[in-house]
Amino acid sequence: MPMRIVLLVSILALTACSTAGPFVTNISSSGDNTLTIEKCMIQFSAFTSTISNKNCTNVTIKLAR
């Protein structure tokens, strides 16, 4: 029985994902005194060792001269 618990905990640790954010992932200028800022949540998968973006939002800011 204790060996099953150790095995289950090990499998859960390998498949766990962690999420952080939101972070600014992109800032671009549209050329008419506006900036477009993209913010995304970052997700790391320990099982596949990949980092991906999710829940992205865009905000447009008008700059004054």
N, C-alpha and C positions, 0 to 999 in steps of 0.2 A: 504493500500500500504506500509506504513513503517514497518508493521509487517512482510510482505513478505521479505523485505530487511534484516531485523534482522534474520529471519529464514534462508535465503540463506547464509548469512555471517556465521552463526553458523554451518551450514552443511559443508561449505568449510573449516572452521577451524578444524573440527573434522576429515576430510579426508585428511588433508595436510600431505605431506611427506617432510622430510628434508634430505639433503645429505651432508656429510662432508668427507674430505680426500684429497688425498690418505694417508692412514696410513699403517705402517708395521704391518701385522697381523701374520706373521710366519717367523722364521729364523731357518733353519736346516742345518746340516752339512752332506755332502755326503760321507765323509770319505777319500777323496783323495785331501785334502787341498782346498776344495771349499765350499763356503756357498751358499745356495739357499735362497733368500729373496722374500717373497710374499707381495705385496702391494695391498690393496683393498680400494674401496670407501665404506663408511658405510652409510646405509640408515635407517632412523627411520620413522616408520609409526605411527602417533599419533592415527589413528583410531583403529588399532589392538594392539598397544603398543609392536611392535616387532622391533628388530634390525636385519638387514641382510647385507650381503656383496654383492657387485656387481662390475663389471669391474676389476677383479683381474688380476694382471700381475706378472710374476716371473722373477727375475734377478739372474744370477749366477756370483759369484765373485771368481776368483782364488786367493788364498792367497800365498804369497811368504815366504820362510823360510830364 
